[in-house]
């Protein structure tokens, strides 16, 4: 088995600000799932005005998250954009906190990421909105060392990347894959105290 691919690291706090914006994050998701897009494509896909889509794309370019793809343009006025890091970026918040404005950017990023995760779980629990879609939510427990957990995370990312490459098409809906790999909470008990749910 090939070793998991390393995900590039986000090293500039300005990029963190870029992905903390909910609309810009959605644009990155759509471009990552479907490939290069024009502002008009983004506008149609997300139901926003074309000038707003264009503004957000320019902001994402300023943060180093998207770039123009002139070889895909029809003429000199046509602007096609592509995601620079299709597989995403790994984020080390401790490193970014040391940069100027890092702590404030991290606060906004955490708040936005948490809100998006909650919204994703809420959407999964709405059968009336998911009649024509597949929704799967599961929790698994595994015993792993830190190194094994890192390897598993890499394998999951590689699996999702493989599907992204296979399905670079305009057809189909954009699906979000949200997963969290973290230690289960420790059961804290005082010496001699029996947990309440013990038989």
Order of alpha helices (4+ residues) and beta strands (2+ residues): beta-alpha-alpha-alpha-alpha-beta-beta-beta-alpha-alpha-alpha
